[in-house]
Amino acid sequence: MDFLLLGGLSLIVWAVMTSMRLFQTEQEVQPQFFQMMMAFSWLSIACNYPHFLISYRFGYGRGKGFIFKHWPSLVGVPVFFLVLYLVTFFFFHEQIYTSSFVAGLNSIFSAIGIGYKVGELPNLGIELLGLAVRIMYLTTGWHYSKQAFGCIMVFSHYHNYPISKLQRLIWKISLFSVAIYNFFFVTNLAAEGNGAFSMFFNVPMSKIILPKFLEIWSLWAVIISGFMVVYFVLYKNFKLGKTPTSAILVPWIALHFWWVPLFGMMDFFYLAVPFFHGLQYLLFAYQLEAPEHSWERIKKIKVMSMKILILFLVGYLSFEYVPQMLDSWFSTDRRFQVMFFFVAIPVFINVHHFFIDSVVWRFNDETIRKKLLD
């Protein structure tokens, strides 16, 4: 079960989807992919949305002291997005391409070799919504890598698999290099106008053309750091008579198979990734929330069931019903030609979730150590 939830199930699905694409024509594949896409959209209500919202319980349910200690993530990020969205909403149709400040920014981007021009999109609102989406893309890959690293560390502790400080660093570099490469690859892919990453729910993404060498170098970093994990971690420990379990290896392997485009980029592959990430997350969330004794489990089963139902409901309201209701009230589709709240609210939750988790899931935190490691 650990193997399946930590990434094994995702590898099975990846193999099926890739096999269909390799051995069937595009006309044969499309209906099957569409069915899988719809399936993962429904599964998001049962897994993705609850995984986002339970992080708020962990971040804001530990008292004022914890919130004030980590105020940049728990207070600063929401305030930043509130200001960003207020400016976006009330100045949506403003034109900024004639601004001297924007011209100065564009000259700086040109001088350092980044093919990006502020003001190329129709108006300020589209520009700022696109910026928020870019922040989401940047934090998502980093977040997936951090979670995979945490899974490896926890299960190496459970299964008595030794990892030195140097080996820990090598494994971390390997995982984070995948996130960096994916970001460079997707950014340049979107600049070419290919795939789902050039649009986000009718919000056109500004073209950012990064130097090609960044993509190539980051791919080499993925390859080299991967071989370093094999040699300096797996092989060195094997010589000492220590073999990693499948639960230790599968988060690392799954991240590479999903996040490195080995056989081309399929847009709706990325609908499956958030589901499996949420599945992986909920394994640890349950460990943090579950009662410690068997009699407590029996006593609190109704409470746990109610929590789960509430998560399903609030998740649906947060990601689906409330944004669509607000867009209907304010007629944003007619006024802005985009569903403002349907984009803004999920993007905020995605980004804020990354910052919440960055302060909640720390091994030097006494609560985390007690619940996960002791």
Buried (B, 14 or more C-beta within 10 A) or exposed (E): EBBBBBBBBBBEBBEEBBEBBEEEEEEEBEEBBEEBBEEBEEBBBBBBBBBBBBBBBBBEEBEEEBBEEBEEBBEEBEEBBEEBBEBBBEEBEBEBBEBEEBEEBBEEBEEEEBEBBBBEBBBBBBBBBBBBBBBBBBBBBBBBBBBBBBBBBBBBBBBEBEBEEEBBEBBBBBBBBBBBBBBBBBBBBBBEEEBBBBBBBEBBBBBBBBBEEBBEBBBEBBEEBBEBBEEBBBEBBEEEEBEBBBBBBBBBBBBBBBBBBEEEBBEBBBBBBBBBBBBBBBBBBEEBBEBEEEEEEEEBEEEBEEBBEEBBBBBBBBBBEBBBEBBEEBEBBEBBBBBBBBBBBBBBBBBBBBBBBBBBBBEEBEEBEEBBEE
